[in-house]
Amino acid sequence: METREELLNMVKSSRVIINNVDIRDLLSAPTQEQLDCPYCHKGKHVYICENTYLEITPGETRVCKKRVIDYEEWQIGAVKFDYCPMCGRKLGDE
Ligand SMILES: [Zn+2]
């Protein structure tokens, strides 16, 4: 799969006039930043305050709290995001 940047370069270099369907495909292609996003691909925590963070997993995002004195984190909630809050990639396409 080409990234959005690669598709844009193909369009620029070929000087092809693209139609609406091609534009939709182009805009739905992931950017390189989205492909490399550590939050939605590698489980890096999104801190929302000192001890509380989001953990993005396929299907749902866990809201967790972990203090220094805790051995394990507590899941204090869950939310459903359609898009990664850090890179904007549509979730659920994995
Ligand atoms: Zn992301």
PDB file of the backbone (N, CA, C, O) and the ligand in Angstrom, with CONECT records:
HET     ZN  A 101       1
ATOM      1  N   MET A   1       0.845  -1.178   0.000  1.00  0.00           N
ATOM      2  CA  MET A   1       0.000   0.000   0.000  1.00  0.00           C
ATOM      3  C   MET A   1       0.892   1.243   0.000  1.00  0.00           C
ATOM      4  O   MET A   1       1.846   1.340   0.773  1.00  0.00           O
ATOM      5  N   GLU A   2       0.567   2.178  -0.871  1.00  0.00           N
ATOM      6  CA  GLU A   2       1.321   3.422  -0.907  1.00  0.00           C
ATOM      7  C   GLU A   2       0.812   4.373   0.165  1.00  0.00           C
ATOM      8  O   GLU A   2      -0.365   4.352   0.524  1.00  0.00           O
ATOM      9  N   THR A   3       1.715   5.205   0.669  1.00  0.00           N
ATOM     10  CA  THR A   3       1.303   6.234   1.617  1.00  0.00           C
ATOM     11  C   THR A   3       0.692   7.391   0.839  1.00  0.00           C
ATOM     12  O   THR A   3       0.812   7.469  -0.384  1.00  0.00           O
ATOM     13  N   ARG A   4       0.048   8.273   1.557  1.00  0.00           N
ATOM     14  CA  ARG A   4      -0.547   9.448   0.917  1.00  0.00           C
ATOM     15  C   ARG A   4       0.537  10.275   0.218  1.00  0.00           C
ATOM     16  O   ARG A   4       0.325  10.796  -0.877  1.00  0.00           O
ATOM     17  N   GLU A   5       1.717  10.387   0.876  1.00  0.00           N
ATOM     18  CA  GLU A   5       2.792  11.161   0.276  1.00  0.00           C
ATOM     19  C   GLU A   5       3.254  10.529  -1.038  1.00  0.00           C
ATOM     20  O   GLU A   5       3.507  11.242  -2.009  1.00  0.00           O
ATOM     21  N   GLU A   6       3.368   9.200  -1.076  1.00  0.00           N
ATOM     22  CA  GLU A   6       3.792   8.520  -2.303  1.00  0.00           C
ATOM     23  C   GLU A   6       2.762   8.717  -3.417  1.00  0.00           C
ATOM     24  O   GLU A   6       3.126   8.954  -4.569  1.00  0.00           O
ATOM     25  N   LEU A   7       1.477   8.618  -3.070  1.00  0.00           N
ATOM     26  CA  LEU A   7       0.441   8.831  -4.082  1.00  0.00           C
ATOM     27  C   LEU A   7       0.469  10.269  -4.605  1.00  0.00           C
ATOM     28  O   LEU A   7       0.305  10.499  -5.803  1.00  0.00           O
ATOM     29  N   LEU A   8       0.678  11.236  -3.706  1.00  0.00           N
ATOM     30  CA  LEU A   8       0.756  12.633  -4.141  1.00  0.00           C
ATOM     31  C   LEU A   8       1.942  12.844  -5.072  1.00  0.00           C
ATOM     32  O   LEU A   8       1.833  13.566  -6.064  1.00  0.00           O
ATOM     33  N   ASN A   9       3.082  12.216  -4.758  1.00  0.00           N
ATOM     34  CA  ASN A   9       4.251  12.342  -5.628  1.00  0.00           C
ATOM     35  C   ASN A   9       3.993  11.715  -6.989  1.00  0.00           C
ATOM     36  O   ASN A   9       4.447  12.243  -8.005  1.00  0.00           O
ATOM     37  N   MET A  10       3.263  10.581  -7.031  1.00  0.00           N
ATOM     38  CA  MET A  10       2.936   9.954  -8.307  1.00  0.00           C
ATOM     39  C   MET A  10       2.075  10.900  -9.142  1.00  0.00           C
ATOM     40  O   MET A  10       2.285  11.041 -10.347  1.00  0.00           O
ATOM     41  N   VAL A  11       1.109  11.543  -8.497  1.00  0.00           N
ATOM     42  CA  VAL A  11       0.228  12.471  -9.221  1.00  0.00           C
ATOM     43  C   VAL A  11       1.032  13.661  -9.733  1.00  0.00           C
ATOM     44  O   VAL A  11       0.859  14.085 -10.876  1.00  0.00           O
ATOM     45  N   LYS A  12       1.921  14.206  -8.878  1.00  0.00           N
ATOM     46  CA  LYS A  12       2.721  15.370  -9.285  1.00  0.00           C
ATOM     47  C   LYS A  12       3.643  15.032 -10.437  1.00  0.00           C
ATOM     48  O   LYS A  12       3.759  15.801 -11.392  1.00  0.00           O
ATOM     49  N   SER A  13       4.306  13.875 -10.353  1.00  0.00           N
ATOM     50  CA  SER A  13       5.295  13.545 -11.377  1.00  0.00           C
ATOM     51  C   SER A  13       4.645  13.172 -12.704  1.00  0.00           C
ATOM     52  O   SER A  13       5.228  13.414 -13.761  1.00  0.00           O
ATOM     53  N   SER A  14       3.458  12.593 -12.672  1.00  0.00           N
ATOM     54  CA  SER A  14       2.831  12.184 -13.933  1.00  0.00           C
ATOM     55  C   SER A  14       1.970  13.291 -14.527  1.00  0.00           C
ATOM     56  O   SER A  14       1.576  13.220 -15.691  1.00  0.00           O
ATOM     57  N   ARG A  15       1.680  14.308 -13.732  1.00  0.00           N
ATOM     58  CA  ARG A  15       0.839  15.424 -14.174  1.00  0.00           C
ATOM     59  C   ARG A  15      -0.504  14.932 -14.714  1.00  0.00           C
ATOM     60  O   ARG A  15      -1.054  15.472 -15.673  1.00  0.00           O
ATOM     61  N   VAL A  16      -1.006  13.890 -14.060  1.00  0.00           N
ATOM     62  CA  VAL A  16      -2.288  13.322 -14.458  1.00  0.00           C
ATOM     63  C   VAL A  16      -3.402  14.067 -13.745  1.00  0.00           C
ATOM     64  O   VAL A  16      -3.294  14.376 -12.559  1.00  0.00           O
ATOM     65  N   ILE A  17      -4.451  14.347 -14.459  1.00  0.00           N
ATOM     66  CA  ILE A  17      -5.621  14.947 -13.824  1.00  0.00           C
ATOM     67  C   ILE A  17      -6.418  13.802 -13.212  1.00  0.00           C
ATOM     68  O   ILE A  17      -6.805  12.864 -13.910  1.00  0.00           O
ATOM     69  N   ILE A  18      -6.662  13.880 -11.912  1.00  0.00           N
ATOM     70  CA  ILE A  18      -7.328  12.778 -11.237  1.00  0.00           C
ATOM     71  C   ILE A  18      -8.798  13.104 -11.042  1.00  0.00           C
ATOM     72  O   ILE A  18      -9.176  14.267 -10.903  1.00  0.00           O
ATOM     73  N   ASN A  19      -9.611  12.078 -11.032  1.00  0.00           N
ATOM     74  CA  ASN A  19     -11.046  12.300 -10.835  1.00  0.00           C
ATOM     75  C   ASN A  19     -11.404  12.177  -9.356  1.00  0.00           C
ATOM     76  O   ASN A  19     -10.532  11.924  -8.525  1.00  0.00           O
ATOM     77  N   ASN A  20     -12.665  12.351  -9.031  1.00  0.00           N
ATOM     78  CA  ASN A  20     -13.099  12.376  -7.632  1.00  0.00           C
ATOM     79  C   ASN A  20     -12.817  11.071  -6.902  1.00  0.00           C
ATOM     80  O   ASN A  20     -12.469  11.099  -5.721  1.00  0.00           O
ATOM     81  N   VAL A  21     -12.955   9.933  -7.567  1.00  0.00           N
ATOM     82  CA  VAL A  21     -12.694   8.650  -6.922  1.00  0.00           C
ATOM     83  C   VAL A  21     -11.223   8.548  -6.550  1.00  0.00           C
ATOM     84  O   VAL A  21     -10.884   8.090  -5.459  1.00  0.00           O
ATOM     85  N   ASP A  22     -10.350   8.973  -7.457  1.00  0.00           N
ATOM     86  CA  ASP A  22      -8.928   8.940  -7.157  1.00  0.00           C
ATOM     87  C   ASP A  22      -8.592   9.845  -5.977  1.00  0.00           C
ATOM     88  O   ASP A  22      -7.759   9.493  -5.141  1.00  0.00           O
ATOM     89  N   ILE A  23      -9.231  10.999  -5.905  1.00  0.00           N
ATOM     90  CA  ILE A  23      -8.972  11.919  -4.795  1.00  0.00           C
ATOM     91  C   ILE A  23      -9.412  11.276  -3.476  1.00  0.00           C
ATOM     92  O   ILE A  23      -8.729  11.416  -2.462  1.00  0.00           O
ATOM     93  N   ARG A  24     -10.538  10.578  -3.486  1.00  0.00           N
ATOM     94  CA  ARG A  24     -11.015   9.917  -2.270  1.00  0.00           C
ATOM     95  C   ARG A  24     -10.005   8.841  -1.836  1.00  0.00           C
ATOM     96  O   ARG A  24      -9.677   8.732  -0.654  1.00  0.00           O
ATOM     97  N   ASP A  25      -9.519   8.054  -2.799  1.00  0.00           N
ATOM     98  CA  ASP A  25      -8.510   7.037  -2.473  1.00  0.00           C
ATOM     99  C   ASP A  25      -7.252   7.688  -1.924  1.00  0.00           C
ATOM    100  O   ASP A  25      -6.659   7.217  -0.954  1.00  0.00           O
ATOM    101  N   LEU A  26      -6.861   8.769  -2.561  1.00  0.00           N
ATOM    102  CA  LEU A  26      -5.641   9.449  -2.156  1.00  0.00           C
ATOM    103  C   LEU A  26      -5.767   9.975  -0.719  1.00  0.00           C
ATOM    104  O   LEU A  26      -4.846   9.818   0.083  1.00  0.00           O
ATOM    105  N   LEU A  27      -6.889  10.587  -0.404  1.00  0.00           N
ATOM    106  CA  LEU A  27      -7.056  11.154   0.930  1.00  0.00           C
ATOM    107  C   LEU A  27      -7.278  10.089   2.001  1.00  0.00           C
ATOM    108  O   LEU A  27      -7.041  10.351   3.180  1.00  0.00           O
ATOM    109  N   SER A  28      -7.727   8.901   1.619  1.00  0.00           N
ATOM    110  CA  SER A  28      -7.905   7.847   2.620  1.00  0.00           C
ATOM    111  C   SER A  28      -6.636   7.031   2.836  1.00  0.00           C
ATOM    112  O   SER A  28      -6.567   6.231   3.769  1.00  0.00           O
ATOM    113  N   ALA A  29      -5.640   7.222   1.992  1.00  0.00           N
ATOM    114  CA  ALA A  29      -4.374   6.514   2.188  1.00  0.00           C
ATOM    115  C   ALA A  29      -3.681   7.059   3.433  1.00  0.00           C
ATOM    116  O   ALA A  29      -3.702   8.267   3.669  1.00  0.00           O
ATOM    117  N   PRO A  30      -3.072   6.192   4.226  1.00  0.00           N
ATOM    118  CA  PRO A  30      -2.405   6.671   5.434  1.00  0.00           C
ATOM    119  C   PRO A  30      -1.140   7.452   5.089  1.00  0.00           C
ATOM    120  O   PRO A  30      -0.464   7.169   4.100  1.00  0.00           O
ATOM    121  N   THR A  31      -0.841   8.434   5.921  1.00  0.00           N
ATOM    122  CA  THR A  31       0.423   9.161   5.762  1.00  0.00           C
ATOM    123  C   THR A  31       1.538   8.330   6.400  1.00  0.00           C
ATOM    124  O   THR A  31       1.269   7.391   7.149  1.00  0.00           O
ATOM    125  N   GLN A  32       2.779   8.679   6.100  1.00  0.00           N
ATOM    126  CA  GLN A  32       3.905   7.970   6.722  1.00  0.00           C
ATOM    127  C   GLN A  32       3.870   8.160   8.237  1.00  0.00           C
ATOM    128  O   GLN A  32       4.172   7.229   8.983  1.00  0.00           O
ATOM    129  N   GLU A  33       3.503   9.364   8.702  1.00  0.00           N
ATOM    130  CA  GLU A  33       3.406   9.631  10.139  1.00  0.00           C
ATOM    131  C   GLU A  33       2.383   8.690  10.787  1.00  0.00           C
ATOM    132  O   GLU A  33       2.602   8.187  11.889  1.00  0.00           O
ATOM    133  N   GLN A  34       1.267   8.459  10.091  1.00  0.00           N
ATOM    134  CA  GLN A  34       0.243   7.570  10.642  1.00  0.00           C
ATOM    135  C   GLN A  34       0.734   6.126  10.674  1.00  0.00           C
ATOM    136  O   GLN A  34       0.443   5.395  11.621  1.00  0.00           O
ATOM    137  N   LEU A  35       1.479   5.707   9.645  1.00  0.00           N
ATOM    138  CA  LEU A  35       2.004   4.337   9.639  1.00  0.00           C
ATOM    139  C   LEU A  35       3.016   4.123  10.757  1.00  0.00           C
ATOM    140  O   LEU A  35       3.168   3.015  11.269  1.00  0.00           O
ATOM    141  N   ASP A  36       3.706   5.202  11.128  1.00  0.00           N
ATOM    142  CA  ASP A  36       4.741   5.104  12.165  1.00  0.00           C
ATOM    143  C   ASP A  36       4.238   5.485  13.550  1.00  0.00           C
ATOM    144  O   ASP A  36       5.029   5.509  14.493  1.00  0.00           O
ATOM    145  N   CYS A  37       2.953   5.784  13.705  1.00  0.00           N
ATOM    146  CA  CYS A  37       2.430   6.288  14.984  1.00  0.00           C
ATOM    147  C   CYS A  37       2.639   5.259  16.107  1.00  0.00           C
ATOM    148  O   CYS A  37       2.117   4.147  16.030  1.00  0.00           O
ATOM    149  N   PRO A  38       3.398   5.625  17.146  1.00  0.00           N
ATOM    150  CA  PRO A  38       3.639   4.679  18.232  1.00  0.00           C
ATOM    151  C   PRO A  38       2.433   4.497  19.149  1.00  0.00           C
ATOM    152  O   PRO A  38       2.373   3.520  19.895  1.00  0.00           O
ATOM    153  N   TYR A  39       1.478   5.415  19.107  1.00  0.00           N
ATOM    154  CA  TYR A  39       0.332   5.344  20.012  1.00  0.00           C
ATOM    155  C   TYR A  39      -0.685   4.307  19.545  1.00  0.00           C
ATOM    156  O   TYR A  39      -1.197   3.537  20.358  1.00  0.00           O
ATOM    157  N   CYS A  40      -0.983   4.278  18.255  1.00  0.00           N
ATOM    158  CA  CYS A  40      -2.019   3.344  17.798  1.00  0.00           C
ATOM    159  C   CYS A  40      -1.438   2.073  17.201  1.00  0.00           C
ATOM    160  O   CYS A  40      -2.187   1.135  16.930  1.00  0.00           O
ATOM    161  N   HIS A  41      -0.130   2.011  16.987  1.00  0.00           N
ATOM    162  CA  HIS A  41       0.466   0.782  16.463  1.00  0.00           C
ATOM    163  C   HIS A  41       1.292   0.032  17.503  1.00  0.00           C
ATOM    164  O   HIS A  41       1.386  -1.194  17.452  1.00  0.00           O
ATOM    165  N   LYS A  42       1.888   0.754  18.438  1.00  0.00           N
ATOM    166  CA  LYS A  42       2.817   0.105  19.366  1.00  0.00           C
ATOM    167  C   LYS A  42       2.416   0.222  20.823  1.00  0.00           C
ATOM    168  O   LYS A  42       3.180  -0.160  21.709  1.00  0.00           O
ATOM    169  N   GLY A  43       1.212   0.751  21.087  1.00  0.00           N
ATOM    170  CA  GLY A  43       0.703   0.785  22.455  1.00  0.00           C
ATOM    171  C   GLY A  43       1.317   1.835  23.357  1.00  0.00           C
ATOM    172  O   GLY A  43       1.178   1.752  24.578  1.00  0.00           O
ATOM    173  N   LYS A  44       2.004   2.836  22.780  1.00  0.00           N
ATOM    174  CA  LYS A  44       2.553   3.899  23.627  1.00  0.00           C
ATOM    175  C   LYS A  44       1.403   4.624  24.319  1.00  0.00           C
ATOM    176  O   LYS A  44       0.388   4.920  23.690  1.00  0.00           O
ATOM    177  N   HIS A  45       1.556   4.909  25.602  1.00  0.00           N
ATOM    178  CA  HIS A  45       0.486   5.522  26.375  1.00  0.00           C
ATOM    179  C   HIS A  45       0.322   7.004  26.039  1.00  0.00           C
ATOM    180  O   HIS A  45       1.302   7.723  25.843  1.00  0.00           O
ATOM    181  N   VAL A  46      -0.930   7.444  25.976  1.00  0.00           N
ATOM    182  CA  VAL A  46      -1.250   8.859  25.770  1.00  0.00           C
ATOM    183  C   VAL A  46      -1.618   9.410  27.131  1.00  0.00           C
ATOM    184  O   VAL A  46      -2.723   9.169  27.616  1.00  0.00           O
ATOM    185  N   TYR A  47      -0.707  10.150  27.761  1.00  0.00           N
ATOM    186  CA  TYR A  47      -0.965  10.669  29.103  1.00  0.00           C
ATOM    187  C   TYR A  47      -1.952  11.817  29.047  1.00  0.00           C
ATOM    188  O   TYR A  47      -1.785  12.760  28.275  1.00  0.00           O
ATOM    189  N   ILE A  48      -3.007  11.724  29.895  1.00  0.00           N
ATOM    190  CA  ILE A  48      -3.991  12.801  29.957  1.00  0.00           C
ATOM    191  C   ILE A  48      -3.856  13.588  31.260  1.00  0.00           C
ATOM    192  O   ILE A  48      -4.363  14.705  31.360  1.00  0.00           O
ATOM    193  N   CYS A  49      -3.191  13.029  32.238  1.00  0.00           N
ATOM    194  CA  CYS A  49      -2.722  13.752  33.418  1.00  0.00           C
ATOM    195  C   CYS A  49      -1.653  12.883  34.061  1.00  0.00           C
ATOM    196  O   CYS A  49      -1.286  11.847  33.508  1.00  0.00           O
ATOM    197  N   GLU A  50      -1.154  13.284  35.210  1.00  0.00           N
ATOM    198  CA  GLU A  50       0.074  12.706  35.746  1.00  0.00           C
ATOM    199  C   GLU A  50       0.101  11.181  35.780  1.00  0.00           C
ATOM    200  O   GLU A  50       1.058  10.578  35.294  1.00  0.00           O
ATOM    201  N   ASN A  51      -0.924  10.544  36.341  1.00  0.00           N
ATOM    202  CA  ASN A  51      -0.909   9.088  36.497  1.00  0.00           C
ATOM    203  C   ASN A  51      -1.929   8.380  35.622  1.00  0.00           C
ATOM    204  O   ASN A  51      -2.104   7.166  35.726  1.00  0.00           O
ATOM    205  N   THR A  52      -2.586   9.112  34.784  1.00  0.00           N
ATOM    206  CA  THR A  52      -3.694   8.556  34.014  1.00  0.00           C
ATOM    207  C   THR A  52      -3.390   8.671  32.530  1.00  0.00           C
ATOM    208  O   THR A  52      -2.923   9.701  32.044  1.00  0.00           O
ATOM    209  N   TYR A  53      -3.666   7.598  31.837  1.00  0.00           N
ATOM    210  CA  TYR A  53      -3.331   7.592  30.420  1.00  0.00           C
ATOM    211  C   TYR A  53      -4.333   6.759  29.627  1.00  0.00           C
ATOM    212  O   TYR A  53      -5.108   5.980  30.182  1.00  0.00           O
ATOM    213  N   LEU A  54      -4.290   6.952  28.316  1.00  0.00           N
ATOM    214  CA  LEU A  54      -5.084   6.156  27.385  1.00  0.00           C
ATOM    215  C   LEU A  54      -4.176   5.104  26.788  1.00  0.00           C
ATOM    216  O   LEU A  54      -3.009   5.359  26.490  1.00  0.00           O
ATOM    217  N   GLU A  55      -4.727   3.924  26.619  1.00  0.00           N
ATOM    218  CA  GLU A  55      -4.006   2.853  25.937  1.00  0.00           C
ATOM    219  C   GLU A  55      -4.886   2.413  24.763  1.00  0.00           C
ATOM    220  O   GLU A  55      -5.937   1.803  24.959  1.00  0.00           O
ATOM    221  N   ILE A  56      -4.452   2.724  23.567  1.00  0.00           N
ATOM    222  CA  ILE A  56      -5.254   2.452  22.371  1.00  0.00           C
ATOM    223  C   ILE A  56      -5.040   1.007  21.949  1.00  0.00           C
ATOM    224  O   ILE A  56      -3.926   0.590  21.634  1.00  0.00           O
ATOM    225  N   THR A  57      -6.131   0.257  21.951  1.00  0.00           N
ATOM    226  CA  THR A  57      -6.078  -1.130  21.488  1.00  0.00           C
ATOM    227  C   THR A  57      -7.141  -1.285  20.399  1.00  0.00           C
ATOM    228  O   THR A  57      -8.080  -0.491  20.351  1.00  0.00           O
ATOM    229  N   PRO A  58      -7.018  -2.285  19.528  1.00  0.00           N
ATOM    230  CA  PRO A  58      -8.054  -2.458  18.510  1.00  0.00           C
ATOM    231  C   PRO A  58      -9.421  -2.661  19.163  1.00  0.00           C
ATOM    232  O   PRO A  58      -9.569  -3.509  20.043  1.00  0.00           O
ATOM    233  N   GLY A  59     -10.395  -1.905  18.744  1.00  0.00           N
ATOM    234  CA  GLY A  59     -11.753  -2.057  19.269  1.00  0.00           C
ATOM    235  C   GLY A  59     -12.120  -1.101  20.376  1.00  0.00           C
ATOM    236  O   GLY A  59     -13.256  -0.628  20.421  1.00  0.00           O
ATOM    237  N   GLU A  60     -11.194  -0.796  21.278  1.00  0.00           N
ATOM    238  CA  GLU A  60     -11.499   0.154  22.341  1.00  0.00           C
ATOM    239  C   GLU A  60     -10.219   0.768  22.874  1.00  0.00           C
ATOM    240  O   GLU A  60      -9.123   0.240  22.692  1.00  0.00           O
ATOM    241  N   THR A  61     -10.391   1.884  23.527  1.00  0.00           N
ATOM    242  CA  THR A  61      -9.266   2.556  24.160  1.00  0.00           C
ATOM    243  C   THR A  61      -9.488   2.507  25.658  1.00  0.00           C
ATOM    244  O   THR A  61     -10.518   2.953  26.162  1.00  0.00           O
ATOM    245  N   ARG A  62      -8.511   1.962  26.363  1.00  0.00           N
ATOM    246  CA  ARG A  62      -8.614   1.830  27.814  1.00  0.00           C
ATOM    247  C   ARG A  62      -8.140   3.109  28.478  1.00  0.00           C
ATOM    248  O   ARG A  62      -7.154   3.716  28.059  1.00  0.00           O
ATOM    249  N   VAL A  63      -8.860   3.512  29.526  1.00  0.00           N
ATOM    250  CA  VAL A  63      -8.429   4.636  30.348  1.00  0.00           C
ATOM    251  C   VAL A  63      -7.847   4.012  31.607  1.00  0.00           C
ATOM    252  O   VAL A  63      -8.559   3.358  32.369  1.00  0.00           O
ATOM    253  N   CYS A  64      -6.565   4.211  31.822  1.00  0.00           N
ATOM    254  CA  CYS A  64      -5.876   3.519  32.915  1.00  0.00           C
ATOM    255  C   CYS A  64      -5.220   4.509  33.862  1.00  0.00           C
ATOM    256  O   CYS A  64      -4.886   5.637  33.500  1.00  0.00           O
ATOM    257  N   LYS A  65      -5.050   4.035  35.098  1.00  0.00           N
ATOM    258  CA  LYS A  65      -4.372   4.834  36.115  1.00  0.00           C
ATOM    259  C   LYS A  65      -3.328   3.938  36.762  1.00  0.00           C
ATOM    260  O   LYS A  65      -3.613   2.791  37.107  1.00  0.00           O
ATOM    261  N   LYS A  66      -2.136   4.457  36.923  1.00  0.00           N
ATOM    262  CA  LYS A  66      -1.092   3.698  37.607  1.00  0.00           C
ATOM    263  C   LYS A  66      -0.244   4.671  38.415  1.00  0.00           C
ATOM    264  O   LYS A  66       0.349   5.610  37.885  1.00  0.00           O
ATOM    265  N   ARG A  67      -0.213   4.409  39.710  1.00  0.00           N
ATOM    266  CA  ARG A  67       0.603   5.221  40.593  1.00  0.00           C
ATOM    267  C   ARG A  67       1.903   4.472  40.878  1.00  0.00           C
ATOM    268  O   ARG A  67       2.007   3.279  40.594  1.00  0.00           O
ATOM    269  N   VAL A  68       2.870   5.152  41.425  1.00  0.00           N
ATOM    270  CA  VAL A  68       4.166   4.537  41.721  1.00  0.00           C
ATOM    271  C   VAL A  68       3.997   3.365  42.680  1.00  0.00           C
ATOM    272  O   VAL A  68       4.716   2.372  42.576  1.00  0.00           O
ATOM    273  N   ILE A  69       3.043   3.472  43.621  1.00  0.00           N
ATOM    274  CA  ILE A  69       2.861   2.429  44.628  1.00  0.00           C
ATOM    275  C   ILE A  69       2.095   1.213  44.101  1.00  0.00           C
ATOM    276  O   ILE A  69       2.040   0.179  44.766  1.00  0.00           O
ATOM    277  N   ASP A  70       1.508   1.334  42.918  1.00  0.00           N
ATOM    278  CA  ASP A  70       0.724   0.226  42.359  1.00  0.00           C
ATOM    279  C   ASP A  70       1.635  -0.736  41.612  1.00  0.00           C
ATOM    280  O   ASP A  70       2.566  -0.326  40.920  1.00  0.00           O
ATOM    281  N   TYR A  71       1.346  -2.034  41.767  1.00  0.00           N
ATOM    282  CA  TYR A  71       2.084  -3.027  40.998  1.00  0.00           C
ATOM    283  C   TYR A  71       1.559  -3.067  39.568  1.00  0.00           C
ATOM    284  O   TYR A  71       2.329  -3.115  38.609  1.00  0.00           O
ATOM    285  N   GLU A  72       0.247  -3.046  39.446  1.00  0.00           N
ATOM    286  CA  GLU A  72      -0.376  -3.061  38.121  1.00  0.00           C
ATOM    287  C   GLU A  72      -1.278  -1.848  37.960  1.00  0.00           C
ATOM    288  O   GLU A  72      -1.718  -1.237  38.933  1.00  0.00           O
ATOM    289  N   GLU A  73      -1.537  -1.525  36.713  1.00  0.00           N
ATOM    290  CA  GLU A  73      -2.424  -0.399  36.433  1.00  0.00           C
ATOM    291  C   GLU A  73      -3.861  -0.777  36.733  1.00  0.00           C
ATOM    292  O   GLU A  73      -4.197  -1.960  36.789  1.00  0.00           O
ATOM    293  N   TRP A  74      -4.710   0.220  36.926  1.00  0.00           N
ATOM    294  CA  TRP A  74      -6.144  -0.020  37.055  1.00  0.00           C
ATOM    295  C   TRP A  74      -6.789   0.488  35.788  1.00  0.00           C
ATOM    296  O   TRP A  74      -6.429   1.552  35.284  1.00  0.00           O
ATOM    297  N   GLN A  75      -7.736  -0.261  35.274  1.00  0.00           N
ATOM    298  CA  GLN A  75      -8.526   0.259  34.167  1.00  0.00           C
ATOM    299  C   GLN A  75      -9.705   0.981  34.783  1.00  0.00           C
ATOM    300  O   GLN A  75     -10.541   0.353  35.432  1.00  0.00           O
ATOM    301  N   ILE A  76      -9.790   2.281  34.596  1.00  0.00           N
ATOM    302  CA  ILE A  76     -10.862   3.059  35.208  1.00  0.00           C
ATOM    303  C   ILE A  76     -11.962   3.394  34.222  1.00  0.00           C
ATOM    304  O   ILE A  76     -12.955   4.025  34.584  1.00  0.00           O
ATOM    305  N   GLY A  77     -11.793   2.980  32.989  1.00  0.00           N
ATOM    306  CA  GLY A  77     -12.838   3.223  32.001  1.00  0.00           C
ATOM    307  C   GLY A  77     -12.385   2.783  30.628  1.00  0.00           C
ATOM    308  O   GLY A  77     -11.252   2.342  30.436  1.00  0.00           O
ATOM    309  N   ALA A  78     -13.282   2.912  29.689  1.00  0.00           N
ATOM    310  CA  ALA A  78     -12.954   2.594  28.297  1.00  0.00           C
ATOM    311  C   ALA A  78     -13.745   3.535  27.408  1.00  0.00           C
ATOM    312  O   ALA A  78     -14.880   3.897  27.720  1.00  0.00           O
ATOM    313  N   VAL A  79     -13.153   3.917  26.325  1.00  0.00           N
ATOM    314  CA  VAL A  79     -13.828   4.778  25.359  1.00  0.00           C
ATOM    315  C   VAL A  79     -13.604   4.199  23.969  1.00  0.00           C
ATOM    316  O   VAL A  79     -12.662   3.442  23.736  1.00  0.00           O
ATOM    317  N   LYS A  80     -14.476   4.567  23.066  1.00  0.00           N
ATOM    318  CA  LYS A  80     -14.328   4.104  21.695  1.00  0.00           C
ATOM    319  C   LYS A  80     -13.988   5.315  20.845  1.00  0.00           C
ATOM    320  O   LYS A  80     -14.771   6.259  20.742  1.00  0.00           O
ATOM    321  N   PHE A  81     -12.820   5.275  20.242  1.00  0.00           N
ATOM    322  CA  PHE A  81     -12.421   6.315  19.291  1.00  0.00           C
ATOM    323  C   PHE A  81     -12.507   5.740  17.896  1.00  0.00           C
ATOM    324  O   PHE A  81     -12.108   4.597  17.669  1.00  0.00           O
ATOM    325  N   ASP A  82     -13.021   6.513  16.962  1.00  0.00           N
ATOM    326  CA  ASP A  82     -13.009   6.099  15.558  1.00  0.00           C
ATOM    327  C   ASP A  82     -11.682   6.450  14.900  1.00  0.00           C
ATOM    328  O   ASP A  82     -11.293   5.841  13.903  1.00  0.00           O
ATOM    329  N   TYR A  83     -10.986   7.439  15.467  1.00  0.00           N
ATOM    330  CA  TYR A  83      -9.711   7.891  14.901  1.00  0.00           C
ATOM    331  C   TYR A  83      -8.690   8.000  16.026  1.00  0.00           C
ATOM    332  O   TYR A  83      -9.039   8.340  17.157  1.00  0.00           O
ATOM    333  N   CYS A  84      -7.447   7.715  15.721  1.00  0.00           N
ATOM    334  CA  CYS A  84      -6.379   7.865  16.716  1.00  0.00           C
ATOM    335  C   CYS A  84      -6.320   9.329  17.141  1.00  0.00           C
ATOM    336  O   CYS A  84      -6.236  10.213  16.288  1.00  0.00           O
ATOM    337  N   PRO A  85      -6.361   9.600  18.454  1.00  0.00           N
ATOM    338  CA  PRO A  85      -6.313  10.990  18.902  1.00  0.00           C
ATOM    339  C   PRO A  85      -4.957  11.647  18.671  1.00  0.00           C
ATOM    340  O   PRO A  85      -4.841  12.868  18.783  1.00  0.00           O
ATOM    341  N   MET A  86      -3.935  10.868  18.351  1.00  0.00           N
ATOM    342  CA  MET A  86      -2.609  11.447  18.167  1.00  0.00           C
ATOM    343  C   MET A  86      -2.253  11.677  16.700  1.00  0.00           C
ATOM    344  O   MET A  86      -1.657  12.704  16.373  1.00  0.00           O
ATOM    345  N   CYS A  87      -2.603  10.748  15.810  1.00  0.00           N
ATOM    346  CA  CYS A  87      -2.210  10.909  14.400  1.00  0.00           C
ATOM    347  C   CYS A  87      -3.401  11.072  13.463  1.00  0.00           C
ATOM    348  O   CYS A  87      -3.223  11.440  12.302  1.00  0.00           O
ATOM    349  N   GLY A  88      -4.597  10.808  13.941  1.00  0.00           N
ATOM    350  CA  GLY A  88      -5.780  10.981  13.106  1.00  0.00           C
ATOM    351  C   GLY A  88      -6.113   9.817  12.204  1.00  0.00           C
ATOM    352  O   GLY A  88      -7.037   9.905  11.396  1.00  0.00           O
ATOM    353  N   ARG A  89      -5.370   8.714  12.326  1.00  0.00           N
ATOM    354  CA  ARG A  89      -5.640   7.538  11.486  1.00  0.00           C
ATOM    355  C   ARG A  89      -6.969   6.906  11.894  1.00  0.00           C
ATOM    356  O   ARG A  89      -7.297   6.845  13.078  1.00  0.00           O
ATOM    357  N   LYS A  90      -7.734   6.432  10.898  1.00  0.00           N
ATOM    358  CA  LYS A  90      -8.986   5.735  11.207  1.00  0.00           C
ATOM    359  C   LYS A  90      -8.634   4.411  11.880  1.00  0.00           C
ATOM    360  O   LYS A  90      -7.861   3.617  11.345  1.00  0.00           O
ATOM    361  N   LEU A  91      -9.206   4.187  13.053  1.00  0.00           N
ATOM    362  CA  LEU A  91      -8.912   2.957  13.786  1.00  0.00           C
ATOM    363  C   LEU A  91      -9.817   1.833  13.311  1.00  0.00           C
ATOM    364  O   LEU A  91     -10.908   2.076  12.795  1.00  0.00           O
ATOM    365  N   GLY A  92      -9.369   0.632  13.485  1.00  0.00           N
ATOM    366  CA  GLY A  92     -10.154  -0.525  13.075  1.00  0.00           C
ATOM    367  C   GLY A  92      -9.790  -1.010  11.692  1.00  0.00           C
ATOM    368  O   GLY A  92     -10.392  -1.967  11.203  1.00  0.00           O
ATOM    369  N   ASP A  93      -8.820  -0.379  11.041  1.00  0.00           N
ATOM    370  CA  ASP A  93      -8.393  -0.803   9.714  1.00  0.00           C
ATOM    371  C   ASP A  93      -7.213  -1.769   9.770  1.00  0.00           C
ATOM    372  O   ASP A  93      -6.693  -2.172   8.729  1.00  0.00           O
ATOM    373  N   GLU A  94      -6.781  -2.147  10.995  1.00  0.00           N
ATOM    374  CA  GLU A  94      -5.594  -2.991  11.120  1.00  0.00           C
ATOM    375  C   GLU A  94      -5.870  -4.371  10.564  1.00  0.00           C
ATOM    376  O   GLU A  94      -4.988  -5.230  10.579  1.00  0.00           O
TER     377      GLU A  94
HETATM  378 ZN    ZN A 101      -1.994   6.975  15.759  1.00  0.00          ZN2+
END
